[in-house]
Amino acid sequence: MYNGIGLTTPRGSGTNGYVQSNIFFVKPKTNRLTDAKRRFEDGQGTAGLITKKPNRDILEHDRKRQIELRLVILEDKLIEQGFTESEIADKLVEARKALEAQQEKDEEEGEIIPTPTHQNKVSDTQTHQVAARKEKQMETFRAALGIGVSGL
């Protein structure tokens, strides 16, 4: 036994009596009083209410991409129906103008999230659309509770 630690004798214990220290033991903090008096740092203690802002350029690119996807689908349908190249080009120009007008109308109404063509919900991998939707949701929640942005 060394310093009151270990076996008095290794005889009959099935060990050689060598004492090792537990290096994975994490000692608890003894000075809890000073930790309680410390203030929150920026972004700490908000319970996850702060989200990253969506990138407007990426959202704009996704909107344009959705328009082009709809135009490609329309072009395939027109080719299958047997329209000539000039008729297809004219109809695509008209459809592009209509879709862009719809996009401008949505922007005026405050809709910043592009609507997917074949799915009803935004994928989890489309982080900017999710962030935009969450930002809009938090804005309506704040308005419902009467809390300002500075109230956080």
DSSP file with accessible surface (Angstrom, degrees, kcal/mol):
  #  RESIDUE AA STRUCTURE BP1 BP2  ACC     N-H-->O    O-->H-N    N-H-->O    O-->H-N    TCO  KAPPA ALPHA  PHI   PSI    X-CA   Y-CA   Z-CA
    1    1 A M              0   0  110      0, 0.0     2,-0.5     0, 0.0     5,-0.2   0.000 360.0 360.0 360.0 134.0    0.0    0.0    0.0
    2    2 A Y  B >   -A    5   0A 183      3,-1.8     3,-1.9     1,-0.1     6,-0.0  -0.976 360.0 -16.9-121.4 123.4    1.3    3.4   -0.9
    3    3 A N  T 3  S-     0   0  166     -2,-0.5    -1,-0.1     1,-0.3     3,-0.1   0.844 124.3 -58.6  54.3  34.1   -0.1    6.6    0.7
    4    4 A G  T 3  S+     0   0   60      1,-0.2     2,-0.4     3,-0.1    -1,-0.3   0.644 112.4 118.9  76.7  11.8   -3.2    4.6    1.8
    5    5 A I  B <   +A    2   0A 103     -3,-1.9    -3,-1.8     2,-0.1    -1,-0.2  -0.922  58.9   7.7-114.2 137.6   -4.1    3.6   -1.7
    6    6 A G  S    S-     0   0   43     -2,-0.4     2,-0.2    -5,-0.2    12,-0.1  -0.443  99.2 -28.8  98.3-170.0   -4.3    0.1   -3.0
    7    7 A L        -     0   0   85     10,-0.2    -2,-0.1    -2,-0.1    -3,-0.1  -0.545  43.2-135.0 -84.8 148.8   -4.1   -3.3   -1.4
    8    8 A T  S    S+     0   0  111      1,-0.3    -1,-0.1    -2,-0.2    -3,-0.0   0.891  96.3   3.3 -69.0 -36.0   -2.1   -3.9    1.7
    9    9 A T        -     0   0   73      2,-0.1    -1,-0.3     1,-0.0     8,-0.1  -0.989  62.4-142.6-147.0 139.0   -0.8   -7.0    0.1
   10   10 A P    > > +     0   0   57      0, 0.0     3,-1.9     0, 0.0     5,-0.6   0.584  64.0 123.8 -76.7  -3.6   -1.3   -8.4   -3.4
   11   11 A R  T 3 5S+     0   0  222      1,-0.3    -2,-0.1     2,-0.1    -3,-0.1  -0.317  82.4   2.5 -64.2 125.8   -1.4  -11.9   -2.1
   12   12 A G  T 3 5S+     0   0   87     -2,-0.1    -1,-0.3     3,-0.1     0, 0.0   0.469 104.4 100.1  81.9   1.2   -4.6  -13.7   -3.0
   13   13 A S  T < 5S-     0   0   51     -3,-1.9    -2,-0.1     2,-0.2     3,-0.1   0.625  87.3-124.8 -93.3 -13.9   -6.0  -10.8   -5.0
   14   14 A G  T   5S+     0   0   83     -4,-0.5     2,-0.3     1,-0.3    -3,-0.1   0.641  80.0  95.1  79.4  11.0   -5.1  -12.2   -8.4
   15   15 A T  S   <S-     0   0   84     -5,-0.6    -1,-0.3     1,-0.0    -2,-0.2  -0.793  81.6-122.2-124.4 172.2   -3.2   -9.0   -9.2
   16   16 A N        -     0   0  133     -2,-0.3    -5,-0.1     2,-0.1    -1,-0.0   0.426  51.3-113.7 -93.8  -0.8    0.3   -7.9   -9.0
   17   17 A G        +     0   0   27      1,-0.3     2,-0.3    -7,-0.1   -10,-0.2   0.456  64.1 148.7  87.6   0.4   -0.5   -5.0   -6.7
   18   18 A Y        -     0   0  171    -12,-0.1     2,-0.5    -8,-0.0    -1,-0.3  -0.509  37.2-146.0 -72.3 131.2    0.4   -2.3   -9.2
   19   19 A V        -     0   0   66     -2,-0.3     2,-0.4   -14,-0.1    -1,-0.0  -0.857  15.1-170.3-104.1 126.6   -1.8    0.8   -8.7
   20   20 A Q        -     0   0  157     -2,-0.5     2,-0.2     0, 0.0    -2,-0.0  -0.882  19.7-124.6-113.6 149.5   -2.7    2.9  -11.7
   21   21 A S        -     0   0   99     -2,-0.4     2,-1.1     1,-0.0     3,-0.1  -0.625  24.1-116.8 -89.8 150.4   -4.4    6.3  -11.7
   22   22 A N    >   -     0   0  112     -2,-0.2     3,-1.0     1,-0.2    -1,-0.0  -0.737  31.1-178.7 -87.0 101.7   -7.6    6.9  -13.7
   23   23 A I  T 3  S+     0   0  133     -2,-1.1    -1,-0.2     1,-0.2    -2,-0.0   0.621  76.0  62.6 -79.5  -9.2   -6.6    9.5  -16.2
   24   24 A F  T 3  S+     0   0  176     -3,-0.1     2,-0.4     2,-0.1    -1,-0.2   0.454  74.2 112.8 -94.1  -0.6  -10.1    9.6  -17.7
   25   25 A F    <   -     0   0  134     -3,-1.0     2,-0.6     1,-0.0     0, 0.0  -0.590  57.6-150.7 -74.4 125.2  -11.7   10.9  -14.5
   26   26 A V        -     0   0  124     -2,-0.4    -2,-0.1     0, 0.0    -1,-0.0  -0.883  12.6-135.2 -99.8 120.8  -12.9   14.5  -14.9
   27   27 A K        -     0   0  170     -2,-0.6     3,-0.1     1,-0.1     2,-0.1  -0.503  22.8-116.3 -75.7 136.8  -12.9   16.5  -11.8
   28   28 A P        -     0   0   91      0, 0.0     2,-0.2     0, 0.0    -1,-0.1  -0.396  35.6 -97.3 -70.4 152.4  -16.0   18.6  -11.1
   29   29 A K        -     0   0  130      1,-0.1     3,-0.2    -2,-0.1     0, 0.0  -0.501  31.3-166.2 -69.6 134.5  -15.6   22.3  -11.0
   30   30 A T  S    S+     0   0  140     -2,-0.2     2,-1.0     1,-0.2     3,-0.3   0.679  75.5  68.4 -95.1 -18.9  -15.3   23.5   -7.4
   31   31 A N     >  +     0   0   86      1,-0.2     4,-0.8     2,-0.1    -1,-0.2  -0.517  52.9 145.5-102.9  66.7  -15.9   27.2   -8.1
   32   32 A R  H  >  +     0   0  156     -2,-1.0     4,-1.6    -3,-0.2    -1,-0.2   0.763  61.3  69.2 -74.2 -24.6  -19.5   27.2   -9.1
   33   33 A L  H  > S+     0   0  116     -3,-0.3     4,-1.1     1,-0.2    -1,-0.2   0.929  99.5  46.3 -65.1 -40.9  -20.3   30.6   -7.5
   34   34 A T  H  > S+     0   0   72      1,-0.2     4,-0.7     2,-0.2    -1,-0.2   0.838 108.9  56.7 -73.2 -28.8  -18.3   32.6  -10.0
   35   35 A D  H  < S+     0   0   47     -4,-0.8     3,-0.4     1,-0.2    -1,-0.2   0.868 104.8  52.5 -67.9 -34.8  -19.8   30.6  -12.9
   36   36 A A  H  < S+     0   0   84     -4,-1.6    -1,-0.2     1,-0.2    -2,-0.2   0.810 107.6  51.5 -71.8 -27.2  -23.3   31.6  -11.8
   37   37 A K  H  < S+     0   0  157     -4,-1.1    -1,-0.2     2,-0.1    -2,-0.2   0.644  86.5 105.1 -84.1 -14.2  -22.4   35.3  -11.7
   38   38 A R  S  < S-     0   0  152     -4,-0.7     2,-0.1    -3,-0.4    -3,-0.0  -0.407  70.1-125.0 -70.3 142.7  -21.0   35.4  -15.2
   39   39 A R        -     0   0  222     -2,-0.1     2,-0.2     1,-0.1    -1,-0.1  -0.410  29.5 -93.2 -82.1 161.9  -23.2   37.0  -17.9
   40   40 A F        -     0   0  157     -2,-0.1     2,-0.1     1,-0.1    -1,-0.1  -0.481  37.7-133.6 -72.4 145.1  -24.3   35.4  -21.2
   41   41 A E    >   -     0   0  130     -2,-0.2     3,-2.0     1,-0.2     2,-0.1  -0.371  46.4 -62.8 -88.5 173.8  -22.1   36.0  -24.2
   42   42 A D  T 3  S+     0   0  171      1,-0.3    -1,-0.2    -2,-0.1     3,-0.1  -0.374 124.9   5.6 -60.6 127.7  -23.5   37.0  -27.6
   43   43 A G  T >  S+     0   0   49      1,-0.3     3,-0.6    -2,-0.1     2,-0.4   0.385 102.0 120.8  81.7  -4.0  -25.7   34.3  -28.9
   44   44 A Q  T <  S+     0   0   99     -3,-2.0    -1,-0.3     1,-0.2    -4,-0.1  -0.758  71.4  18.2 -96.0 136.0  -25.5   32.2  -25.7
   45   45 A G  T 3  S+     0   0   59     -2,-0.4    -1,-0.2    -3,-0.1    -5,-0.0   0.669  83.9 116.8  84.9  16.8  -28.7   31.4  -23.9
   46   46 A T  S X  S-     0   0   46     -3,-0.6     3,-1.1     4,-0.0    -2,-0.1   0.440  76.0-128.7 -95.8   0.3  -31.1   32.1  -26.7
   47   47 A A  T 3   -     0   0   97      1,-0.3    -3,-0.1     2,-0.1    -4,-0.0   0.831  67.4 -56.8  57.8  35.9  -32.3   28.5  -26.8
   48   48 A G  T 3  S+     0   0   63     -5,-0.2    -1,-0.3     1,-0.1    -4,-0.0   0.696 101.0 129.8  76.9  16.8  -31.7   28.3  -30.6
   49   49 A L    <   +     0   0   74     -3,-1.1     2,-0.6     2,-0.0    -2,-0.1   0.647  52.0  83.3 -78.9 -13.9  -33.9   31.2  -31.6
   50   50 A I        +     0   0  113     -7,-0.1     2,-0.3     0, 0.0    -4,-0.0  -0.816  62.3 179.7 -92.7 121.5  -31.1   32.7  -33.7
   51   51 A T        -     0   0   53     -2,-0.6     2,-0.1    80,-0.1    -2,-0.0  -0.848  34.1 -96.7-117.6 158.0  -31.0   31.2  -37.1
   52   52 A K        -     0   0  187     -2,-0.3    83,-0.1     1,-0.1    -1,-0.0  -0.459  43.4-112.0 -71.2 144.6  -28.8   31.9  -40.1
   53   53 A K        -     0   0  155     -2,-0.1     2,-0.1     1,-0.1    79,-0.1  -0.503  32.6-111.4 -75.7 142.2  -30.2   34.3  -42.6
   54   54 A P        -     0   0    9      0, 0.0     2,-0.6     0, 0.0    -1,-0.1  -0.477  29.8-113.2 -73.3 146.3  -31.0   32.8  -46.0
   55   55 A N     >  -     0   0   68      1,-0.2     4,-2.0    -2,-0.1     3,-0.2  -0.699  20.3-154.5 -81.0 118.1  -28.8   34.0  -48.9
   56   56 A R  H  > S+     0   0  123     -2,-0.6     4,-2.5     1,-0.2     5,-0.2   0.837  91.8  57.2 -64.7 -33.8  -31.0   36.0  -51.3
   57   57 A D  H  > S+     0   0  127      2,-0.2     4,-2.4     1,-0.2    -1,-0.2   0.912 107.7  47.1 -64.9 -40.3  -28.8   35.2  -54.3
   58   58 A I  H  > S+     0   0   60      2,-0.2     4,-2.4     1,-0.2    -2,-0.2   0.912 112.1  50.0 -68.6 -39.6  -29.3   31.5  -53.8
   59   59 A L  H  X S+     0   0    1     -4,-2.0     4,-2.1     2,-0.2    -2,-0.2   0.912 111.3  49.4 -63.5 -40.4  -33.0   31.9  -53.4
   60   60 A E  H  X S+     0   0   56     -4,-2.5     4,-2.3     2,-0.2    -2,-0.2   0.910 109.9  51.2 -63.8 -42.2  -33.2   34.0  -56.6
   61   61 A H  H  X S+     0   0  115     -4,-2.4     4,-2.5     1,-0.2    -2,-0.2   0.915 109.1  50.8 -62.1 -41.3  -31.2   31.3  -58.4
   62   62 A D  H  X S+     0   0   24     -4,-2.4     4,-2.3     2,-0.2    -1,-0.2   0.887 108.8  52.0 -65.3 -37.1  -33.6   28.6  -57.2
   63   63 A R  H  X S+     0   0   31     -4,-2.1     4,-2.0     2,-0.2    -2,-0.2   0.940 111.7  45.6 -63.0 -45.8  -36.5   30.7  -58.4
   64   64 A K  H  X S+     0   0  117     -4,-2.3     4,-2.5     1,-0.2    -2,-0.2   0.888 111.0  54.0 -63.4 -37.6  -35.0   31.1  -61.9
   65   65 A R  H  X S+     0   0  138     -4,-2.5     4,-2.4     1,-0.2    -1,-0.2   0.894 106.7  51.2 -64.8 -39.3  -34.1   27.4  -61.9
   66   66 A Q  H  X S+     0   0   22     -4,-2.3     4,-2.3     2,-0.2    -1,-0.2   0.892 109.7  50.7 -65.3 -38.1  -37.8   26.5  -61.2
   67   67 A I  H  X S+     0   0   12     -4,-2.0     4,-2.2     2,-0.2    -2,-0.2   0.942 111.3  47.3 -63.2 -46.8  -38.9   28.7  -64.1
   68   68 A E  H  X S+     0   0   87     -4,-2.5     4,-2.3     1,-0.2    -2,-0.2   0.886 110.0  53.7 -63.6 -36.3  -36.4   27.0  -66.5
   69   69 A L  H  X S+     0   0   64     -4,-2.4     4,-2.2     1,-0.2    -1,-0.2   0.931 109.2  48.1 -63.9 -42.8  -37.5   23.6  -65.3
   70   70 A R  H  X S+     0   0   83     -4,-2.3     4,-2.4     1,-0.2    -1,-0.2   0.878 111.3  51.4 -64.6 -36.9  -41.1   24.4  -66.0
   71   71 A L  H  X S+     0   0    6     -4,-2.2     4,-2.7     2,-0.2    -1,-0.2   0.885 108.5  50.6 -68.3 -36.9  -40.1   25.7  -69.5
   72   72 A V  H  X S+     0   0   67     -4,-2.3     4,-2.4     2,-0.2    -2,-0.2   0.917 111.1  48.7 -66.8 -40.5  -38.2   22.5  -70.3
   73   73 A I  H  X S+     0   0   50     -4,-2.2     4,-2.1     2,-0.2    -2,-0.2   0.930 112.6  48.4 -63.9 -42.5  -41.2   20.4  -69.3
   74   74 A L  H  X S+     0   0   55     -4,-2.4     4,-2.5     1,-0.2    -2,-0.2   0.912 109.6  52.8 -63.2 -41.1  -43.5   22.6  -71.4
   75   75 A E  H  X S+     0   0   65     -4,-2.7     4,-2.3     1,-0.2    -1,-0.2   0.917 108.3  50.2 -62.3 -41.8  -41.0   22.3  -74.3
   76   76 A D  H  X S+     0   0   84     -4,-2.4     4,-2.2     1,-0.2    -1,-0.2   0.912 110.9  49.4 -62.5 -41.0  -41.1   18.5  -74.1
   77   77 A K  H  X S+     0   0  116     -4,-2.1     4,-1.7     1,-0.2    -1,-0.2   0.907 111.1  49.3 -64.7 -40.8  -44.9   18.5  -74.1
   78   78 A L  H  X>S+     0   0    9     -4,-2.5     5,-2.0     2,-0.2     4,-0.6   0.876 110.1  50.8 -67.6 -36.5  -45.0   20.8  -77.2
   79   79 A I  H ><5S+     0   0   84     -4,-2.3     3,-1.0     1,-0.2    -1,-0.2   0.920 109.9  50.3 -65.8 -41.3  -42.5   18.6  -79.1
   80   80 A E  H 3<5S+     0   0  166     -4,-2.2    -1,-0.2     1,-0.3    -2,-0.2   0.838 107.0  55.0 -65.2 -31.3  -44.6   15.5  -78.3
   81   81 A Q  H 3<5S-     0   0  132     -4,-1.7    -1,-0.3    -5,-0.2    -2,-0.2   0.594 118.4-112.8 -80.2  -9.4  -47.7   17.3  -79.5
   82   82 A G  T <<5 +     0   0   61     -3,-1.0    -3,-0.2    -4,-0.6    -2,-0.1   0.725  56.7 159.0  91.5  22.9  -46.0   18.0  -82.9
   83   83 A F      < -     0   0   61     -5,-2.0    -1,-0.2     1,-0.1     2,-0.1  -0.416  42.4-108.3 -74.0 155.8  -45.6   21.8  -82.9
   84   84 A T     >  -     0   0   75     -2,-0.1     4,-2.4     1,-0.1     5,-0.2  -0.344  29.8-105.2 -78.9 167.4  -43.0   23.4  -85.1
   85   85 A E  H  > S+     0   0  142      1,-0.2     4,-2.4     2,-0.2     5,-0.1   0.880 120.2  49.4 -62.1 -39.9  -39.8   25.0  -83.8
   86   86 A S  H  > S+     0   0   78      2,-0.2     4,-2.3     1,-0.2    -1,-0.2   0.900 111.4  48.6 -68.7 -39.5  -41.0   28.5  -84.3
   87   87 A E  H  > S+     0   0   84      2,-0.2     4,-2.5     1,-0.2    -2,-0.2   0.905 112.0  49.9 -64.4 -40.4  -44.4   27.9  -82.6
   88   88 A I  H  X S+     0   0    3     -4,-2.4     4,-2.4     1,-0.2    -2,-0.2   0.931 110.3  49.9 -62.8 -44.6  -42.5   26.2  -79.6
   89   89 A A  H  X S+     0   0   49     -4,-2.4     4,-2.1     1,-0.2    -2,-0.2   0.912 111.7  48.5 -62.0 -42.4  -40.2   29.2  -79.3
   90   90 A D  H  X S+     0   0  100     -4,-2.3     4,-2.2     1,-0.2    -1,-0.2   0.930 112.7  47.1 -63.5 -44.9  -43.1   31.7  -79.3
   91   91 A K  H  X S+     0   0   85     -4,-2.5     4,-2.6     1,-0.2    -1,-0.2   0.865 110.8  52.5 -66.5 -34.8  -45.0   29.7  -76.7
   92   92 A L  H  X S+     0   0   26     -4,-2.4     4,-2.7     2,-0.2    -1,-0.2   0.894 108.4  50.4 -67.5 -38.6  -41.9   29.4  -74.5
   93   93 A V  H  X S+     0   0   69     -4,-2.1     4,-2.4     2,-0.2    -2,-0.2   0.933 112.7  46.9 -64.1 -42.8  -41.4   33.2  -74.7
   94   94 A E  H  X S+     0   0  132     -4,-2.2     4,-2.3     1,-0.2    -2,-0.2   0.920 113.6  47.8 -63.9 -43.0  -45.0   33.7  -73.6
   95   95 A A  H  X S+     0   0   23     -4,-2.6     4,-2.8     2,-0.2     5,-0.2   0.897 110.1  52.5 -66.2 -39.1  -44.7   31.2  -70.8
   96   96 A R  H  X S+     0   0   81     -4,-2.7     4,-2.6     1,-0.2     5,-0.2   0.928 110.1  48.4 -62.7 -43.3  -41.5   32.7  -69.6
   97   97 A K  H  X S+     0   0  142     -4,-2.4     4,-2.2     1,-0.2    -2,-0.2   0.918 112.9  48.3 -63.0 -40.4  -43.1   36.2  -69.4
   98   98 A A  H  X S+     0   0   63     -4,-2.3     4,-2.3     2,-0.2    -2,-0.2   0.921 113.0  47.0 -66.5 -42.4  -46.1   34.7  -67.6
   99   99 A L  H  X S+     0   0   38     -4,-2.8     4,-2.3     2,-0.2    -2,-0.2   0.897 112.7  49.0 -68.0 -38.3  -43.9   32.9  -65.1
  100  100 A E  H  X S+     0   0   83     -4,-2.6     4,-2.5     2,-0.2    -1,-0.2   0.881 110.5  51.1 -68.5 -35.8  -41.7   35.9  -64.5
  101  101 A A  H  X S+     0   0   56     -4,-2.2     4,-2.3    -5,-0.2    -2,-0.2   0.913 110.3  49.4 -65.1 -40.2  -44.8   38.1  -63.9
  102  102 A Q  H  X S+     0   0   83     -4,-2.3     4,-2.3     2,-0.2    -2,-0.2   0.903 110.0  51.8 -63.2 -38.7  -46.0   35.5  -61.4
  103  103 A Q  H  X S+     0   0   23     -4,-2.3     4,-2.2     2,-0.2    -2,-0.2   0.920 109.5  48.5 -64.8 -43.8  -42.6   35.6  -59.7
  104  104 A E  H  X S+     0   0  115     -4,-2.5     4,-2.0     1,-0.2    -1,-0.2   0.893 110.3  52.3 -63.9 -37.2  -42.7   39.4  -59.5
  105  105 A K  H  X S+     0   0  103     -4,-2.3     4,-1.6     1,-0.2    -2,-0.2   0.913 109.4  49.3 -64.6 -41.5  -46.3   39.2  -58.0
  106  106 A D  H  <>S+     0   0   43     -4,-2.3     5,-2.5     1,-0.2     4,-0.5   0.878 109.1  52.6 -64.2 -38.9  -45.1   36.7  -55.4
  107  107 A E  H ><5S+     0   0   84     -4,-2.2     3,-0.8     1,-0.2    -1,-0.2   0.886 107.1  52.0 -65.1 -37.8  -42.2   39.0  -54.5
  108  108 A E  H 3<5S+     0   0  165     -4,-2.0    -1,-0.2     1,-0.2    -2,-0.2   0.855 108.1  51.9 -66.0 -32.8  -44.6   41.9  -54.0
  109  109 A E  T 3<5S-     0   0  132     -4,-1.6    -1,-0.2    -5,-0.2    -2,-0.2   0.548 122.8-108.2 -79.5  -8.7  -46.6   39.7  -51.7
  110  110 A G  T < 5 +     0   0   39     -3,-0.8     2,-0.6    -4,-0.5    -3,-0.2   0.520  68.8 146.1  96.9   4.3  -43.5   38.9  -49.7
  111  111 A E      < +     0   0   53     -5,-2.5    -1,-0.3    -6,-0.2    -2,-0.1  -0.667  11.8 164.9 -77.9 116.4  -43.1   35.3  -50.8
  112  112 A I        +     0   0   35     -2,-0.6    -1,-0.2    -3,-0.1   -49,-0.1   0.482  47.1  89.3-111.1  -4.5  -39.4   34.6  -50.9
  113  113 A I  S    S-     0   0    8     19,-0.1     2,-0.1   -51,-0.0    16,-0.0  -0.815  75.9-128.5 -99.0 124.7  -39.4   30.8  -51.1
  114  114 A P        -     0   0   12      0, 0.0    -2,-0.1     0, 0.0   -51,-0.1  -0.452  23.6-123.7 -68.1 141.5  -39.5   29.2  -54.5
  115  115 A T        -     0   0   73     -2,-0.1     5,-0.1   -52,-0.1     6,-0.1  -0.760  23.7-125.6 -88.7 125.0  -42.3   26.6  -54.8
  116  116 A P        -     0   0   25      0, 0.0    -1,-0.0     0, 0.0     6,-0.0  -0.362  11.8-139.0 -66.7 149.5  -41.0   23.2  -55.9
  117  117 A T  S    S+     0   0   45      1,-0.2    -2,-0.0    -2,-0.0   -51,-0.0   0.918  92.9  24.5 -78.7 -44.6  -42.7   21.8  -59.0
  118  118 A H  S    S+     0   0  155      2,-0.0     2,-0.3     0, 0.0    -1,-0.2   0.443 116.8  58.1-105.8   0.0  -43.1   18.1  -58.1
  119  119 A Q        -     0   0   90      1,-0.1     4,-0.0     4,-0.0     3,-0.0  -0.951  62.1-146.0-133.7 151.4  -43.1   18.2  -54.3
  120  120 A N  S    S+     0   0  172     -2,-0.3     2,-0.3    -5,-0.1    -1,-0.1   0.704  83.3  46.8 -87.2 -23.1  -45.2   19.9  -51.7
  121  121 A K  S    S-     0   0  147     -6,-0.1     2,-0.3     0, 0.0    -6,-0.0  -0.861  86.6-106.3-121.5 159.3  -42.5   20.5  -49.1
  122  122 A V        -     0   0   10     -2,-0.3    -2,-0.0     1,-0.1    -7,-0.0  -0.606  41.2-112.6 -81.7 138.5  -39.0   21.9  -49.3
  123  123 A S    >   -     0   0   36     -2,-0.3     3,-1.0     1,-0.1     7,-0.2  -0.270  18.1-120.3 -68.3 155.7  -36.2   19.3  -48.9
  124  124 A D  T 3  S+     0   0  139      1,-0.2    -1,-0.1     5,-0.1     6,-0.1   0.742 112.1  61.9 -68.3 -22.2  -34.0   19.3  -45.8
  125  125 A T  T 3  S+     0   0  117      1,-0.2     2,-1.7     2,-0.1    -1,-0.2   0.673  82.8  81.4 -79.5 -14.1  -31.0   19.8  -48.1
  126  126 A Q    <>  +     0   0   46     -3,-1.0     4,-2.1     1,-0.2     3,-0.4  -0.563  59.9 169.6 -89.2  76.1  -32.3   23.1  -49.3
  127  127 A T  H  >  +     0   0   89     -2,-1.7     4,-2.6     1,-0.2    -1,-0.2   0.805  68.5  54.8 -65.2 -32.6  -31.1   25.0  -46.3
  128  128 A H  H  > S+     0   0   53      2,-0.2     4,-2.3     1,-0.2    -1,-0.2   0.887 109.4  47.4 -71.9 -35.7  -31.7   28.5  -47.6
  129  129 A Q  H  > S+     0   0    6     -3,-0.4     4,-2.5     2,-0.2    -2,-0.2   0.906 113.2  49.2 -68.6 -39.3  -35.3   27.7  -48.3
  130  130 A V  H  X S+     0   0   65     -4,-2.1     4,-2.6     1,-0.2    -2,-0.2   0.924 112.0  48.7 -63.9 -41.8  -35.7   26.2  -44.9
  131  131 A A  H  X S+     0   0   19     -4,-2.6     4,-2.5     2,-0.2    -2,-0.2   0.898 111.4  49.5 -65.6 -39.5  -34.0   29.2  -43.3
  132  132 A A  H  X S+     0   0    0     -4,-2.3     4,-2.3     2,-0.2    -1,-0.2   0.921 112.4  47.4 -65.5 -42.2  -36.3   31.6  -45.2
  133  133 A R  H  X S+     0   0  109     -4,-2.5     4,-2.4     1,-0.2    -2,-0.2   0.915 113.0  48.8 -65.5 -40.2  -39.4   29.7  -44.2
  134  134 A K  H  X S+     0   0   83     -4,-2.6     4,-2.8     2,-0.2     5,-0.2   0.902 109.6  52.5 -66.5 -38.6  -38.2   29.6  -40.5
  135  135 A E  H  X S+     0   0   36     -4,-2.5     4,-2.0     2,-0.2    -1,-0.2   0.928 111.6  46.0 -62.8 -42.7  -37.5   33.4  -40.7
  136  136 A K  H  X S+     0   0   87     -4,-2.3     4,-2.2     2,-0.2    -2,-0.2   0.907 112.4  51.4 -66.7 -39.2  -41.0   34.0  -41.9
  137  137 A Q  H  X S+     0   0  104     -4,-2.4     4,-2.2     1,-0.2    -2,-0.2   0.919 110.6  47.7 -63.9 -43.7  -42.5   31.7  -39.3
  138  138 A M  H  X S+     0   0   22     -4,-2.8     4,-2.6     2,-0.2    -1,-0.2   0.864 109.3  54.9 -66.8 -34.2  -40.6   33.4  -36.5
  139  139 A E  H  X S+     0   0  124     -4,-2.0     4,-2.2    -5,-0.2    -2,-0.2   0.935 110.5  44.4 -64.9 -43.8  -41.8   36.8  -37.8
  140  140 A T  H  X S+     0   0   81     -4,-2.2     4,-2.2     2,-0.2    -2,-0.2   0.877 112.9  52.6 -68.6 -34.0  -45.4   35.8  -37.7
  141  141 A F  H  X S+     0   0  116     -4,-2.2     4,-1.9     2,-0.2    -2,-0.2   0.915 109.7  48.1 -66.2 -42.4  -44.9   34.3  -34.3
  142  142 A R  H  X>S+     0   0   50     -4,-2.6     5,-2.4     1,-0.2     4,-1.1   0.901 111.7  50.3 -63.0 -41.0  -43.4   37.5  -33.0
  143  143 A A  H  <5S+     0   0   78     -4,-2.2    -2,-0.2     1,-0.2    -1,-0.2   0.891 109.0  51.8 -65.7 -36.9  -46.3   39.5  -34.5
  144  144 A A  H  <5S+     0   0   83     -4,-2.2    -1,-0.2     1,-0.2    -2,-0.2   0.881 116.3  39.6 -67.3 -36.3  -48.8   37.1  -32.8
  145  145 A L  H  <5S-     0   0  102     -4,-1.9    -1,-0.2    -5,-0.1    -2,-0.2   0.561 110.0-121.4 -88.8 -10.4  -47.1   37.6  -29.4
  146  146 A G  T  <5 +     0   0   66     -4,-1.1     2,-0.4     1,-0.3    -3,-0.2   0.801  61.4 146.8  75.3  30.0  -46.5   41.3  -29.9
  147  147 A I      < -     0   0   74     -5,-2.4    -1,-0.3    -6,-0.2    -2,-0.1  -0.844  40.0-139.7-102.0 134.3  -42.7   40.9  -29.4
  148  148 A G    >   -     0   0   42     -2,-0.4     3,-1.1    -3,-0.1     4,-0.2  -0.367  27.0-108.0 -82.2 168.7  -40.4   43.1  -31.3
  149  149 A V  G >  S+     0   0  107      1,-0.3     3,-1.1     2,-0.2    -1,-0.1   0.888 121.9  54.1 -65.3 -35.1  -37.1   41.9  -32.9
  150  150 A S  G 3  S+     0   0  124      1,-0.2    -1,-0.3     2,-0.1    -3,-0.0   0.629  88.3  82.8 -75.1  -8.1  -35.2   43.7  -30.2
  151  151 A G  G <         0   0   56     -3,-1.1    -1,-0.2     1,-0.2    -2,-0.2   0.617 360.0 360.0 -71.7 -12.1  -37.2   41.9  -27.5
  152  152 A L    <         0   0  117     -3,-1.1    -1,-0.2    -4,-0.2    -2,-0.1   0.614 360.0 360.0 -79.8 360.0  -35.0   38.9  -27.8
